Amino acid sequence: MIKSVLTFAALAVAAANLSFGQPPSPPAETSVAIAGKTLTIKYSAPSMRGRKIFGEGGLISHERNYPVWRAGANAATSLHTDADLDIQGLHVPAGNYTLFVNVADPDHWELIVNKQTGQWGLTYKKDMDLGRVKMEMSKPASPIEKYKMTLSSTGADSGKLQLEWADHIASVDFTVK
């Protein structure tokens, strides 16, 4: 009897660990050092889990009041830069920012750099925008299950930010000043 109870308890603990071990949108981070300066983005990485993500009827769409997306899940996506940046003509002074993406047109995104920080992801104040830049759009060979942001170096003082999820890849080049 005791052996049966212990076996049941062990199975219950194992099942609980499988069920609760990984949150649906776990925290993620991307970072790059360019010209001796570090840029870091912290976000939460949701998965498709069989859902349509962008466009009409999608998780992130106009009918769900998402023309501006938090570029992840949960808390707003944060950017810290040790250097001044030029993101396709937008001057971003060294400091802390929140990143949003205008997805009103699913095939033509805009990266939004916002001066408000520390907010929950659905709290967006347009009057706090530092600015917006158009992103280059492409399609992956197959749908990307888990959302991913990547900062990478493309030269001695240049880099790229890339967002990948579902059937969208969006990127923007930047220069470290």
C-alpha positions in Angstrom: 0.0 0.0 0.0 2.7 2.5 1.0 4.7 1.5 -2.2 1.6 2.3 -4.3 1.1 5.7 -2.6 4.8 6.6 -3.1 4.7 5.5 -6.8 1.6 7.6 -7.3 3.1 10.6 -5.6 6.3 10.3 -7.8 4.2 10.1 -11.0 2.2 13.1 -9.9 5.3 15.1 -9.3 6.8 14.1 -12.6 3.5 15.1 -14.4 3.4 18.4 -12.6 7.0 19.1 -13.7 6.2 18.3 -17.3 3.0 20.5 -17.2 4.6 23.5 -15.4 8.2 23.2 -16.3 8.2 25.6 -19.3 5.9 28.6 -19.4 4.0 29.1 -22.7 6.0 32.2 -23.5 9.4 31.8 -21.7 11.8 34.8 -21.2 14.4 35.2 -23.9 17.3 37.5 -24.6 19.5 38.5 -27.5 22.7 40.5 -27.2 25.5 41.7 -29.4 28.7 43.7 -28.9 29.6 46.1 -31.8 32.5 48.6 -31.7 33.0 47.8 -28.0 29.4 48.7 -27.1 26.7 46.2 -26.0 23.1 46.1 -27.2 20.6 43.8 -25.4 17.0 43.0 -26.0 14.8 41.1 -23.4 11.5 39.7 -24.5 9.2 36.7 -24.0 9.1 34.1 -26.8 5.6 32.7 -27.5 4.9 29.7 -29.8 2.3 29.2 -32.5 0.8 26.1 -30.8 -1.5 25.6 -33.8 -2.8 29.2 -33.9 -2.9 31.6 -36.8 -0.7 34.5 -35.7 -0.8 37.5 -38.0 -3.5 39.0 -40.3 -7.3 38.7 -40.4 -8.5 36.1 -37.8 -5.0 35.9 -36.3 -3.9 36.3 -32.7 -2.3 39.6 -33.6 -4.7 41.5 -35.8 -6.8 44.7 -36.1 -10.0 42.9 -35.1 -8.2 42.0 -31.8 -7.0 45.6 -31.4 -3.4 44.8 -32.2 -2.2 47.3 -34.8 0.8 47.8 -32.4 2.3 44.6 -31.1 4.7 44.3 -28.1 7.2 42.3 -30.1 6.8 39.3 -27.9 4.5 38.3 -25.0 4.0 39.2 -21.4 5.9 42.3 -20.4 6.9 44.8 -23.1 10.1 44.0 -25.0 13.0 46.1 -23.7 16.1 47.4 -25.5 19.2 48.6 -23.7 22.0 50.1 -25.8 25.4 51.3 -24.5 25.9 53.3 -27.7 24.0 55.8 -29.7 22.4 54.1 -32.7 21.2 55.1 -36.2 18.4 52.8 -37.2 17.8 53.7 -40.8 17.9 57.4 -40.1 16.3 57.3 -36.6 18.8 58.6 -34.0 18.5 56.5 -30.8 20.6 57.8 -27.9 22.3 55.3 -25.6 19.8 54.2 -22.9 16.7 52.1 -22.3 13.7 51.8 -24.6 10.7 49.6 -25.3 10.3 48.0 -28.8 6.9 47.6 -30.4 6.0 46.7 -34.0 3.3 48.2 -36.1 1.7 45.2 -37.8 -1.4 46.9 -39.2 -0.3 45.7 -42.6 1.0 42.1 -42.0 3.4 42.4 -45.0 4.9 45.8 -44.2 6.0 46.2 -40.5 7.4 49.2 -38.7 9.7 49.0 -35.8 8.7 51.4 -33.0 11.3 52.7 -30.5 9.4 54.0 -27.5 10.8 56.0 -24.6 8.4 54.5 -21.9 10.0 51.6 -20.1 9.0 49.0 -17.6 5.4 48.6 -18.6 3.2 45.6 -19.3 3.3 44.6 -22.9 -0.2 45.9 -23.8 0.5 49.4 -22.4 1.5 51.5 -25.4 1.6 55.3 -25.5 2.1 56.7 -29.0 3.2 60.1 -27.6 6.2 58.4 -26.1 7.5 57.1 -29.5 11.1 58.1 -30.2 10.4 57.1 -33.8 9.4 54.4 -36.3 11.3 52.7 -39.2 10.2 50.4 -41.9 11.4 46.8 -41.7 12.5 44.6 -44.5 10.1 41.7 -44.9 10.6 38.1 -46.1 9.1 34.7 -45.7 10.7 31.6 -44.1 10.9 28.3 -46.0 8.5 26.9 -43.4 6.5 28.4 -40.5 8.6 29.3 -37.5 7.0 27.7 -34.4 8.7 29.8 -31.6 9.2 33.5 -31.9 12.8 34.6 -32.0 14.6 38.0 -32.0 18.2 38.2 -33.0 20.8 41.0 -32.8 23.9 40.3 -35.0 27.0 42.2 -36.1 27.2 42.9 -39.9 30.4 45.0 -39.8 32.8 46.9 -37.6 30.1 49.4 -36.6 26.9 47.9 -38.0 24.4 45.3 -37.1 21.0 43.8 -37.8 17.9 43.2 -35.7 15.7 40.3 -37.0 12.3 39.1 -35.8 11.1 35.7 -36.9 7.7 34.0 -36.2 5.0 32.1 -38.0 5.3 33.0 -41.7 7.1 36.4 -41.2 10.7 37.5 -41.0 11.3 41.2 -40.4 14.6 42.9 -40.1 16.2 46.3 -39.8 19.8 47.4 -40.1 21.5 49.8 -37.7 24.8 51.6 -37.1 26.6 52.1 -33.8 27.7 55.7 -33.5 
